[in-house]
Amino acid sequence: MIDRTRAAAAVPGLILVVGLTAIAYASTLVLPDIFGAVTIGLFLGIIVANVRPLPQVDPGARLAKAWFLPLGILLLGARLSLTDILSTGLGAIVVLGVDIVLVLVVTLAIGRALGLSEKLSALIGVGTSICGNTAIAATAPVIKAPERDVSFAVATITLFGTAAVIIYPLIGHAVGMSDNLFGHWVGAAVNDTSQVTATAFSYSVDAGETATIVKLTRNTLMVPVIFAVGTWFATREARQAGREERRGWLGSARKAVPPFLLGFLALALVNSAGFIPDDVATLFTAASQVLIVMALVGVGLTTRISALRQTGPAPFLMGLAVAVMLAVVSLALFVAIGVE
């Protein structure tokens, strides 16, 4: 039964979330393609929350995070297909797997050296290695990351993804990369999907099409990576709390996989089998994107800049290090396996 008092308290916040989401989408019509509605929505929320704090909107903002994000991630599965992985080729899949493992391990190591929280490091790691802001948004509830860490991770990914749009084509042209090699490189090393397409299609249409396929494969790998990261955090937290895990690894794994992630995987499998019509998949994808933007607006509305200042520039230093490493390693591996 719905608690009418709580529902009424959430109304002002939800109205503001809807309004800021509309502004975020409208902004994408005039801003460069590299700035997606997710990023704009998050920053709009942060600006409103810190320029003019509105405590009465917190219930609605928190409801948006709690309900819209899981549903948005679930519906996102309708646009993914396992056939994308098969079309990429075994060599590219191996490169992507090595990239993901290396980035996550190095990010956690750098985070410890810089004194950052493991959850913030993990968010930057999954955002860098998989699919930018979407991976951050999907991982955050699984590991129970605070709003501050989500905001920092999105800001870091946006900064270096934006820089990639300018830097990668300059490097590609300078060394005379083929369209195929450049597309593989960008698809594996640039963060957010919008940034990948902006970078690769600015090089050539062929590079853009190749990069899109490689990037879709990275996106599909989000499920097993979040499962692994969530299991790792659940096991560590249980040990730190002094609890005995009677069910061992399996118990931690079950705890780490929320229902929305299973729904995401189920929709991806159904779509891979060809049972979701294109128009339905398009509708689900559009609804997914809107819900994720609304959720990130909610994150922004509950983020305080004073909390971000306490962390300082360390996340950006870590983001720079792993972004450079991912670019170098990805290119070296593709050259090594013979991508021309």
N, C-alpha and C positions, 0 to 999 in steps of 0.2 A: 504493500500500500504506500502511495506517495505521501511524503511528509509535506503538507501544504506550506508550513512555515519555512522550511528549508527551500522549497521550490520558489516561494515568493522572494526570499533573500537572494536567490541566484539570478533573478530577472534583470536587475540593472547591469550586472556584469556580463550577462549573455548578450544584452542589447549592445553594449560597448564592443564586445568581441565581434559581433556581426558587423557593426559599423566599421571597425578597423580592418576587418577582413576585406570588406568592399573597397576601402581605400587602398589596401595593399594590391588588390587585383587591378584597380584603376591605374595605379602607379606603374604597373608593368607595361602599360600601353605607351608610356612616354620615356621610361628608363631603358637602358640597354638590356639585351636578353640575358646577360649574365646575372642580373639581379632578379631572382625568382620571388614569387609572392610569399613563400615561406620565410625567406630572410627579411623581406620588407615588413611582413606582419610581426615578426619577433621584435624588430627594432622599433616599430611603432608602439608596440605594447610597452617596451622598456622606457621610451620617451614619455609616454603618457603617465606611466606609473611613477616616474621620478621628477617630472616637471610639475605635475599637479597630483599628488597622491590622493587616491580615492578609495578609502577602506571599504566602502559599500560595494565595490565591484569585485572584491576578492572571492566571495562565494561562487559567483558565476564564472570567474576566470579559472578557479580550481576545478569546477565542474567540467569546463571545456577541456581541460587537460586530462581529467580522469575518464571521460566518456568519449570525446571526439577523437582523441589520438588512437586508442585501440581500434575503434571502428574504422578509422581512416587507413590504418596499416593493414587491417584485415581485407578491406576492399582493394587495396593495392595489388593483392595477389592476382586479380583478374587480368592484369596487363602483362604478367610474366609467363613465360613458357619454357619448359625444359628443352624444347627444340632449339631455343636460342643457344643453349650450352653446346649442343651437338654441332650446330652450324659454325661455331667458333673454331673448333679443332682442338685436338688433345694438347698440342704444344702451347696454345694460348691459355688453356685451362690450367696447365701446370704453372705457367708464369703467374697467372692470377693467384693461384694457391700459395705460391712462394711469397708473392708480394704481401698478401694478407697476413700470413703468419709472421713474416719478418717485421712488418709495420707494427703489429700488435705487441710483439716481444720488445722491440726497440722503444716504442712509445712508453710502455710501462717502465722500462729501465730508465729512460730519460726523466720520466715523471718522478721516480723515486729520487734520482740525483738532484732534481730541482725542488724537491719537497712538495710536489703537487699530490692531490688526492688520487688514488687509483681509479676512482670512478671518472674523474675528469680526463685522466690519461686514456682510459678505455674508450670514452666517447670520441676523443680526438682521433684515436687509433681506428675505430670503426668508420668514422666519417672520412678519414683520409684513404683508407684501404678499400672501402666498398662503394657507398653511394651518397657521400656527403651528408646533407642535412636530414634526408629521409632515414638513413641508418642511425644517425644520432637520435632522432625522434623515436625510432622503434626500439633502440637499446635502452634509452633512459628509464622507462618504467620497469623494464626487466631487472635492472640492477639498482633500482630505486635511487637514481641520481638526483640531487637537488637542482632547483631552477638555476642557481648560479652556475653550476657546471654545464648545464645545457646551453645557456646563453654564451658562455665563454667558448664552448666547442663550436657552436654555429658561427660565432664571430671569427674564430680562427680559420675554419674551413672556407668561409666566404672570402676572407682576405687573400689567402693563397690560391684559391680557385680563380679569383678575379685576376690575380697577377699572372696565372698560367695562360689566360686567354691572350695576353700580350706577348709573354716570353716564349711560349712553346712554338708558335709559328716563326718567330725570329730565328730560333735555333734550327728549326726544320729547314728553312730556306738557306741558312748560313752553311749547313753541312750537306745540303742537297738530298734530303730524305725523299724517298719515294712516297707516293700517296698511301700505299699499303702499309709501309712501316710507320709512317706518321700516324695513321689512323689507329693502328694497334697500340702505339705508344700512348697517345692521348686517351684512348679508351681505357687503358690500364692505370694511368698515372694521374689524370685530372680528377678532381673530387666529385662535384655535383653534376647531375645529368645535363642541366642547362648549360653549365660551363664547358662540358665535354662537347656538346653540339656546336656551341659558339666558337670554340677553339678549332675543332676539326673542319667544320664547313667553311671557315674563313680561309683554310688552306686549299681545299678543293672539295668537290662533291663526292668523289670517290673516297677521299680520306674521311669525310663526314659519315658516309654510310658504313665504312669499316669500323670507325670509332663507336658508332651507335650500337652495332652488334656486340662488340667487345664489352661495352658498358652495360648492356642488358644482361650479359652473362655475369658480370660483377654483381649486378642488382639481385640476380637469382641466388647468388651465394650468401645473401644476407641472412637467410634462415639458419643454415648450419653455424654460421659465425656467431649470431646472437645466442643461439642455443649453447654453444661452447662457452662464450663469455659469461652468460647468465649462470651456467652450471659452476663455473670457476668461482664467481663471486658468492653464490649461495653456499658452496662448500667452505670457503674461507670464512665467511661470516658466522657459519655454524660453529666452526672450530674456535674462532675468536671469542664467541659467546660461551664457550665451554660446554656446548651441547654435544652429545654423542649422536651421530647419525646412524640410526639402527638400520636404515636401508642403504647405507653407503652411497656410492656414486649415483645409483639409480634414483634414490630419494632426492638428492640434490638436483638431479637433472629434471625430475618432474616438477620440483618447486620452481625451477628456472624457466620453464616454458609456460607462459600464460596462454589462456584460451585464444586470444586474438592472433598469436603467432601460429597456432595450429590451424586457425581459420585461414590465415594468409597462405599457408602451405597447401591446404585443401583446395582453395580457389585456384592456385597456380597449377596444381595437378589436374583439376577439372578443365582449366583453360588449355593445358598441354594436350589433353585428350580431344580437344576440339568441340567441347560441349557448350562453350559460352559463345554466343553469336557476337560478331564484331561490334554491333551497335550497343549491346548490353555491356560488353567489356569497356567500350568508350564511356558509357554512362557511369559505370562503377569507378573507372579511373578518375573521371571528373569529380565525382562525389568524394573520392578518397583525397584528392588534392585539396579540396575546399575544407574538409574536416581537419586535415593535418595543419593547414594554415590557421584555422580557428584555434586549434590546440596550441600552436606556437605563439599566437597572440596572447592566449591565456598564460603561457610561460612568461612572456615579456611583462605582462601586467602584474605578475607576482615576483619579479626580479628587481632587486635594489642595487643601484650602482655602488653604493657604499660597500656592499658585500663583494662586488667585483674588484674594487680597489684593493681589498685585502690580499688578493692573489697576485696582483701585479702583472708584469709582462712575461712571466715565465711560460704560460701556455702558448704564447705566440712564438717564443724561441723554440719550444718543442715542436710546434706546428711547422715552422720553417725547416727544422732539421729533418723531420720525417718526410716532408714534401720533397725536399732535395734528394733524400735517399731513395724514395719511391721512384722518382723520375730517372735517376741514374741506374738503379737496379733493373727497372722494367725495360729500359732501352737496351741495356747490356744483354739481358736474357733473350729478348726478341731477336737481336742480332745473332746471338749464340745458337738459337734453334733454326736460323736460316730464313727469317722473315725478311723479305726484300721489298 
